[in-house]
Amino acid sequence: MRRLTGLVISALGAFLIVLALLIRFFVVGQVVKDPLNESDVFTLTASNVNYFSPALLSEESGVTMEDTSTVQGDNAAGSSGTAVWNTFSYLYDETNGKPFEYTTERLAFDRHNAQLVNCCGAAINGDGKLHLSGLGVIWPIGSKKQTYEVYNTTLMRPEPFKYVGTGTVDGELTYKYVNTLTNVKAGSETLPGALVGMSSRSSVTLPEYFTGTTVDWVDPVTGAPVKSQYGEHVYLTDSSGTEVLNLLDASFGSTPASVASAVSTAKKYDNLVGLVEVIIPLAGGLAGVVLLAVGIFLALSTGASRKAEDEQQDELEGGAVTA
């Protein structure tokens, strides 16, 4: 009976070890992925902003701006491998109470590595003919200390974000990634000549240039950005390359409230990922090893005990014959 108990306990221990390995190396890959039903709001602010206001038809200076992005997942359009998130971003001049610009993005991406996928009605500002590649609204689960290509919705192409080190944001360990662009042509704008000192021409089309630096602090476990800042200078030049109109010159940073909310969410999901990736497999594996050892001990000790009893019986029988 003791040997049978040992064998049962050994089998249970082996089962727990196999289950722990299965959870760690297979189940985790199926369970740990970006959500379909994301719903969040991120806000950045900038002070002392200089820009040209389309609403006022004048150059404004020293104003305060707010950049608000609302992200909403399209649960029905997603799948087990692909998420689809809609983002509406709104740039608002708080000083004058006037809108500056808004953008819309519908991005589909792989739920494991966050790479953009050209499907599911993906579009930027309604343009669905773009070929999207690189990262989009989020970084990969288990982000690495490396350079990532991130799609730039101003230039409509991926740009490199270099890993530059770690940082702590509200107690959360983050990886810091930086992208810098200098005097990059971003398109062209057509506007009345009088606005750029060319009164003799009713309208002119001038090249638009972009200079800026973007910094993201990313939770490496979930790939969620918990803090962002970006500074950009967007301007028009004449044929000689001289700036003739400043469209925007500003430095934005995440508000404390947005950072606190993002960090709180990241910590919650970090704990869940840690539970699935580490705690459950480790606890199950250790329990399996202990049970396997106990079971083997019981089975072997039963065999040893029976052998000893047999030898003792043989000795007794031998003695009886001699007598």
One Martini backbone bead per residue (centre of mass of N, CA, C, O) as a GRO file, in nm:
protein
  323
    1MET     BB    1   0.057   0.064  -0.020
    2ARG     BB    2   0.301   0.250   0.004
    3ARG     BB    3   0.395   0.217  -0.290
    4LEU     BB    4   0.138   0.325  -0.423
    5THR     BB    5   0.151   0.604  -0.297
    6GLY     BB    6   0.424   0.681  -0.419
    7LEU     BB    7   0.337   0.661  -0.717
    8VAL     BB    8   0.113   0.873  -0.706
    9ILE     BB    9   0.288   1.109  -0.607
   10SER     BB   10   0.489   1.103  -0.842
   11ALA     BB   11   0.283   1.156  -1.067
   12LEU     BB   12   0.191   1.430  -0.956
   13GLY     BB   13   0.466   1.568  -0.968
   14ALA     BB   14   0.515   1.533  -1.271
   15PHE     BB   15   0.264   1.687  -1.359
   16LEU     BB   16   0.342   1.964  -1.232
   17ILE     BB   17   0.599   2.005  -1.393
   18VAL     BB   18   0.474   1.998  -1.675
   19LEU     BB   19   0.268   2.224  -1.622
   20ALA     BB   20   0.472   2.448  -1.560
   21LEU     BB   21   0.612   2.438  -1.837
   22LEU     BB   22   0.360   2.491  -2.006
   23ILE     BB   23   0.292   2.768  -1.890
   24ARG     BB   24   0.566   2.913  -1.945
   25PHE     BB   25   0.604   2.812  -2.276
   26PHE     BB   26   0.282   2.847  -2.373
   27VAL     BB   27   0.051   2.994  -2.220
   28VAL     BB   28   0.178   3.274  -2.203
   29GLY     BB   29   0.168   3.327  -2.518
   30GLN     BB   30  -0.158   3.318  -2.513
   31VAL     BB   31  -0.227   3.529  -2.271
   32VAL     BB   32   0.008   3.737  -2.313
   33LYS     BB   33  -0.159   4.029  -2.427
   34ASP     BB   34  -0.306   4.261  -2.587
   35PRO     BB   35  -0.584   4.431  -2.578
   36LEU     BB   36  -0.899   4.497  -2.730
   37ASN     BB   37  -1.047   4.699  -2.492
   38GLU     BB   38  -0.921   4.967  -2.500
   39SER     BB   39  -0.929   5.251  -2.249
   40ASP     BB   40  -0.796   5.584  -2.295
   41VAL     BB   41  -0.623   5.885  -2.156
   42PHE     BB   42  -0.393   6.131  -2.289
   43THR     BB   43  -0.197   6.404  -2.141
   44LEU     BB   44  -0.053   6.706  -2.271
   45THR     BB   45   0.165   6.987  -2.204
   46ALA     BB   46   0.220   7.346  -2.295
   47SER     BB   47   0.433   7.621  -2.272
   48ASN     BB   48   0.526   7.878  -2.457
   49VAL     BB   49   0.373   7.889  -2.733
   50ASN     BB   50   0.442   7.893  -3.087
   51TYR     BB   51   0.198   7.990  -3.344
   52PHE     BB   52  -0.025   7.923  -3.608
   53SER     BB   53  -0.357   8.037  -3.639
   54PRO     BB   54  -0.627   7.940  -3.825
   55ALA     BB   55  -0.855   8.081  -3.658
   56LEU     BB   56  -0.691   8.380  -3.642
   57LEU     BB   57  -0.475   8.446  -3.858
   58SER     BB   58  -0.217   8.417  -3.651
   59GLU     BB   59   0.053   8.481  -3.451
   60GLU     BB   60   0.129   8.302  -3.160
   61SER     BB   61   0.235   8.371  -2.812
   62GLY     BB   62   0.267   8.224  -2.499
   63VAL     BB   63   0.102   7.969  -2.494
   64THR     BB   64  -0.135   7.720  -2.396
   65MET     BB   65  -0.128   7.363  -2.437
   66GLU     BB   66  -0.330   7.071  -2.538
   67ASP     BB   67  -0.277   6.708  -2.557
   68THR     BB   68  -0.534   6.478  -2.658
   69SER     BB   69  -0.567   6.118  -2.618
   70THR     BB   70  -0.803   5.881  -2.747
   71VAL     BB   71  -0.845   5.536  -2.663
   72GLN     BB   72  -1.013   5.276  -2.868
   73GLY     BB   73  -1.120   4.963  -2.883
   74ASP     BB   74  -1.198   4.718  -3.141
   75ASN     BB   75  -1.326   4.429  -3.060
   76ALA     BB   76  -1.464   4.317  -3.326
   77ALA     BB   77  -1.195   4.356  -3.516
   78GLY     BB   78  -1.052   4.162  -3.362
   79SER     BB   79  -0.823   3.907  -3.234
   80SER     BB   80  -0.607   3.678  -3.109
   81GLY     BB   81  -0.360   3.845  -3.278
   82THR     BB   82  -0.536   4.120  -3.323
   83ALA     BB   83  -0.543   4.468  -3.282
   84VAL     BB   84  -0.786   4.752  -3.262
   85TRP     BB   85  -0.714   5.104  -3.257
   86ASN     BB   86  -0.855   5.414  -3.167
   87THR     BB   87  -0.741   5.759  -3.235
   88PHE     BB   88  -0.792   6.081  -3.072
   89SER     BB   89  -0.641   6.395  -3.148
   90TYR     BB   90  -0.611   6.710  -2.948
   91LEU     BB   91  -0.523   7.048  -3.025
   92TYR     BB   92  -0.518   7.313  -2.770
   93ASP     BB   93  -0.584   7.656  -2.711
   94GLU     BB   94  -0.619   7.781  -2.393
   95THR     BB   95  -0.577   8.089  -2.408
   96ASN     BB   96  -0.790   8.131  -2.671
   97GLY     BB   97  -0.997   7.900  -2.724
   98LYS     BB   98  -0.849   7.716  -2.962
   99PRO     BB   99  -0.810   7.524  -3.220
  100PHE     BB  100  -0.557   7.353  -3.410
  101GLU     BB  101  -0.572   7.019  -3.409
  102TYR     BB  102  -0.656   6.699  -3.566
  103THR     BB  103  -0.640   6.335  -3.521
  104THR     BB  104  -0.663   6.011  -3.688
  105GLU     BB  105  -0.647   5.659  -3.574
  106ARG     BB  106  -0.621   5.328  -3.731
  107LEU     BB  107  -0.478   5.049  -3.561
  108ALA     BB  108  -0.308   4.753  -3.644
  109PHE     BB  109  -0.183   4.480  -3.424
  110ASP     BB  110   0.024   4.282  -3.268
  111ARG     BB  111  -0.029   4.137  -2.945
  112HIS     BB  112   0.289   4.078  -2.894
  113ASN     BB  113   0.490   4.291  -3.084
  114ALA     BB  114   0.330   4.560  -3.205
  115GLN     BB  115   0.306   4.526  -3.500
  116LEU     BB  116   0.199   4.645  -3.776
  117VAL     BB  117  -0.115   4.605  -3.962
  118ASN     BB  118  -0.266   4.564  -4.290
  119CYS     BB  119  -0.580   4.607  -4.156
  120CYS     BB  120  -0.903   4.674  -4.053
  121GLY     BB  121  -0.900   4.984  -4.158
  122ALA     BB  122  -0.639   5.117  -4.165
  123ALA     BB  123  -0.572   5.467  -4.063
  124ILE     BB  124  -0.481   5.817  -4.148
  125ASN     BB  125  -0.693   6.053  -4.175
  126GLY     BB  126  -0.852   5.836  -4.376
  127ASP     BB  127  -0.592   5.693  -4.485
  128GLY     BB  128  -0.586   5.354  -4.631
  129LYS     BB  129  -0.311   5.347  -4.838
  130LEU     BB  130  -0.111   5.292  -4.636
  131HIS     BB  131   0.207   5.165  -4.536
  132LEU     BB  132   0.243   4.993  -4.243
  133SER     BB  133   0.515   5.015  -3.996
  134GLY     BB  134   0.602   4.904  -3.707
  135LEU     BB  135   0.522   5.088  -3.454
  136GLY     BB  136   0.263   5.242  -3.266
  137VAL     BB  137   0.088   5.273  -2.965
  138ILE     BB  138   0.290   5.036  -2.879
  139TRP     BB  139   0.489   4.818  -2.715
  140PRO     BB  140   0.638   4.544  -2.648
  141ILE     BB  141   0.624   4.266  -2.491
  142GLY     BB  142   0.917   4.268  -2.360
  143SER     BB  143   1.108   4.494  -2.381
  144LYS     BB  144   1.407   4.606  -2.522
  145LYS     BB  145   1.757   4.695  -2.546
  146GLN     BB  146   1.666   4.875  -2.824
  147THR     BB  147   1.594   4.946  -3.144
  148TYR     BB  148   1.299   5.105  -3.278
  149GLU     BB  149   1.042   5.110  -3.508
  150VAL     BB  150   0.841   5.407  -3.556
  151TYR     BB  151   0.556   5.541  -3.657
  152ASN     BB  152   0.524   5.844  -3.840
  153THR     BB  153   0.241   6.061  -3.882
  154THR     BB  154   0.394   6.295  -4.035
  155LEU     BB  155   0.593   6.124  -4.241
  156MET     BB  156   0.492   5.834  -4.312
  157ARG     BB  157   0.714   5.670  -4.129
  158PRO     BB  158   0.964   5.503  -3.998
  159GLU     BB  159   1.142   5.555  -3.684
  160PRO     BB  160   1.407   5.570  -3.469
  161PHE     BB  161   1.426   5.426  -3.136
  162LYS     BB  162   1.648   5.472  -2.881
  163TYR     BB  163   1.815   5.319  -2.643
  164VAL     BB  164   1.932   5.501  -2.324
  165GLY     BB  165   1.783   5.366  -2.070
  166THR     BB  166   1.689   5.400  -1.747
  167GLY     BB  167   1.389   5.459  -1.538
  168THR     BB  168   1.194   5.637  -1.286
  169VAL     BB  169   0.828   5.623  -1.257
  170ASP     BB  170   0.664   5.629  -0.986
  171GLY     BB  171   0.837   5.349  -0.917
  172GLU     BB  172   0.880   5.270  -1.220
  173LEU     BB  173   1.035   5.074  -1.433
  174THR     BB  174   1.212   5.200  -1.724
  175TYR     BB  175   1.239   5.254  -2.068
  176LYS     BB  176   1.441   5.463  -2.277
  177TYR     BB  177   1.328   5.646  -2.571
  178VAL     BB  178   1.479   5.803  -2.871
  179ASN     BB  179   1.387   6.072  -3.104
  180THR     BB  180   1.562   6.244  -3.381
  181LEU     BB  181   1.486   6.540  -3.577
  182THR     BB  182   1.631   6.729  -3.867
  183ASN     BB  183   1.517   6.899  -4.113
  184VAL     BB  184   1.245   6.757  -4.219
  185LYS     BB  185   1.055   6.681  -4.475
  186ALA     BB  186   0.672   6.695  -4.451
  187GLY     BB  187   0.593   6.877  -4.705
  188SER     BB  188   0.311   7.096  -4.783
  189GLU     BB  189   0.179   7.443  -4.824
  190THR     BB  190  -0.121   7.625  -4.888
  191LEU     BB  191  -0.124   7.991  -4.907
  192PRO     BB  192  -0.139   8.305  -4.860
  193GLY     BB  193   0.100   8.532  -4.943
  194ALA     BB  194   0.053   8.748  -4.712
  195LEU     BB  195   0.148   8.556  -4.468
  196VAL     BB  196   0.467   8.555  -4.615
  197GLY     BB  197   0.532   8.830  -4.777
  198MET     BB  198   0.349   8.766  -5.068
  199SER     BB  199   0.135   8.985  -5.199
  200SER     BB  200   0.161   8.927  -5.518
  201ARG     BB  201   0.037   8.652  -5.416
  202SER     BB  202  -0.244   8.473  -5.356
  203SER     BB  203  -0.068   8.196  -5.370
  204VAL     BB  204   0.128   7.944  -5.193
  205THR     BB  205   0.380   7.680  -5.213
  206LEU     BB  206   0.534   7.531  -4.929
  207PRO     BB  207   0.769   7.395  -4.751
  208GLU     BB  208   0.780   7.147  -4.490
  209TYR     BB  209   0.931   7.139  -4.164
  210PHE     BB  210   1.109   6.915  -3.923
  211THR     BB  211   1.177   6.945  -3.564
  212GLY     BB  212   1.259   6.677  -3.321
  213THR     BB  213   1.186   6.533  -2.984
  214THR     BB  214   1.132   6.200  -2.855
  215VAL     BB  215   1.012   6.068  -2.534
  216ASP     BB  216   1.000   5.733  -2.388
  217TRP     BB  217   0.848   5.570  -2.110
  218VAL     BB  218   0.874   5.214  -2.063
  219ASP     BB  219   0.715   4.930  -1.985
  220PRO     BB  220   0.874   4.624  -2.033
  221VAL     BB  221   0.645   4.421  -1.978
  222THR     BB  222   0.393   4.562  -2.153
  223GLY     BB  223   0.473   4.831  -2.339
  224ALA     BB  224   0.384   5.082  -2.181
  225PRO     BB  225   0.346   5.408  -2.181
  226VAL     BB  226   0.399   5.641  -1.895
  227LYS     BB  227   0.584   5.857  -2.053
  228SER     BB  228   0.596   6.182  -2.226
  229GLN     BB  229   0.799   6.372  -2.471
  230TYR     BB  230   0.779   6.670  -2.691
  231GLY     BB  231   0.964   6.846  -2.943
  232GLU     BB  232   0.857   7.102  -3.188
  233HIS     BB  233   0.938   7.225  -3.528
  234VAL     BB  234   0.719   7.390  -3.752
  235TYR     BB  235   0.790   7.494  -4.099
  236LEU     BB  236   0.828   7.745  -4.346
  237THR     BB  237   0.979   7.790  -4.670
  238ASP     BB  238   1.158   7.917  -4.903
  239SER     BB  239   1.362   7.877  -5.180
  240SER     BB  240   1.623   7.933  -4.975
  241GLY     BB  241   1.538   7.813  -4.672
  242THR     BB  242   1.376   8.027  -4.531
  243GLU     BB  243   1.198   8.117  -4.274
  244VAL     BB  244   0.837   8.235  -4.289
  245LEU     BB  245   0.675   8.014  -4.098
  246ASN     BB  246   0.540   7.938  -3.789
  247LEU     BB  247   0.347   7.666  -3.688
  248LEU     BB  248   0.538   7.519  -3.453
  249ASP     BB  249   0.655   7.578  -3.101
  250ALA     BB  250   0.707   7.299  -2.880
  251SER     BB  251   0.676   7.152  -2.534
  252PHE     BB  252   0.579   6.836  -2.431
  253GLY     BB  253   0.403   6.686  -2.138
  254SER     BB  254   0.307   6.484  -1.914
  255THR     BB  255   0.082   6.462  -1.688
  256PRO     BB  256   0.056   6.362  -1.368
  257ALA     BB  257  -0.214   6.212  -1.407
  258SER     BB  258  -0.127   6.035  -1.649
  259VAL     BB  259   0.110   5.898  -1.512
  260ALA     BB  260  -0.040   5.773  -1.270
  261SER     BB  261  -0.235   5.601  -1.443
  262ALA     BB  262  -0.022   5.442  -1.609
  263VAL     BB  263   0.130   5.318  -1.369
  264SER     BB  264  -0.107   5.171  -1.237
  265THR     BB  265  -0.167   4.988  -1.481
  266ALA     BB  266   0.114   4.862  -1.512
  267LYS     BB  267   0.129   4.729  -1.230
  268LYS     BB  268  -0.113   4.546  -1.260
  269TYR     BB  269  -0.001   4.388  -1.513
  270ASP     BB  270   0.266   4.302  -1.394
  271ASN     BB  271   0.143   4.114  -1.180
  272LEU     BB  272  -0.003   3.925  -1.378
  273VAL     BB  273   0.246   3.839  -1.539
  274GLY     BB  274   0.407   3.733  -1.296
  275LEU     BB  275   0.205   3.514  -1.219
  276VAL     BB  276   0.220   3.353  -1.494
  277GLU     BB  277   0.543   3.346  -1.545
  278VAL     BB  278   0.638   3.274  -1.231
  279ILE     BB  279   0.469   3.186  -0.980
  280ILE     BB  280   0.307   2.944  -1.088
  281PRO     BB  281   0.541   2.775  -1.211
  282LEU     BB  282   0.718   2.771  -0.955
  283ALA     BB  283   0.516   2.647  -0.758
  284GLY     BB  284   0.450   2.397  -0.927
  285GLY     BB  285   0.742   2.291  -0.956
  286LEU     BB  286   0.813   2.263  -0.655
  287ALA     BB  287   0.579   2.077  -0.582
  288GLY     BB  288   0.662   1.855  -0.782
  289VAL     BB  289   0.942   1.791  -0.665
  290VAL     BB  290   0.850   1.713  -0.382
  291LEU     BB  291   0.652   1.488  -0.462
  292LEU     BB  292   0.852   1.318  -0.620
  293ALA     BB  293   1.047   1.265  -0.386
  294VAL     BB  294   0.844   1.138  -0.192
  295GLY     BB  295   0.748   0.912  -0.377
  296ILE     BB  296   1.023   0.775  -0.420
  297PHE     BB  297   1.082   0.723  -0.124
  298LEU     BB  298   0.840   0.543  -0.067
  299ALA     BB  299   0.893   0.328  -0.283
  300LEU     BB  300   1.187   0.252  -0.193
  301SER     BB  301   1.134   0.197   0.110
  302THR     BB  302   0.942  -0.036   0.061
  303GLY     BB  303   1.145  -0.219  -0.087
  304ALA     BB  304   1.356  -0.229   0.144
  305SER     BB  305   1.171  -0.342   0.360
  306ARG     BB  306   1.095  -0.604   0.211
  307LYS     BB  307   1.384  -0.714   0.184
  308ALA     BB  308   1.442  -0.730   0.484
  309GLU     BB  309   1.210  -0.924   0.551
  310ASP     BB  310   1.306  -1.155   0.368
  311GLU     BB  311   1.582  -1.198   0.501
  312GLN     BB  312   1.472  -1.259   0.782
  313GLN     BB  313   1.303  -1.503   0.697
  314ASP     BB  314   1.538  -1.672   0.588
  315GLU     BB  315   1.690  -1.693   0.856
  316LEU     BB  316   1.467  -1.834   1.015
  317GLU     BB  317   1.437  -2.080   0.830
  318GLY     BB  318   1.731  -2.173   0.850
  319GLY     BB  319   1.731  -2.217   1.159
  320ALA     BB  320   1.507  -2.433   1.169
  321VAL     BB  321   1.658  -2.651   1.007
  322THR     BB  322   1.915  -2.682   1.186
  323ALA     BB  323   1.751  -2.765   1.445
   0.00000   0.00000   0.00000
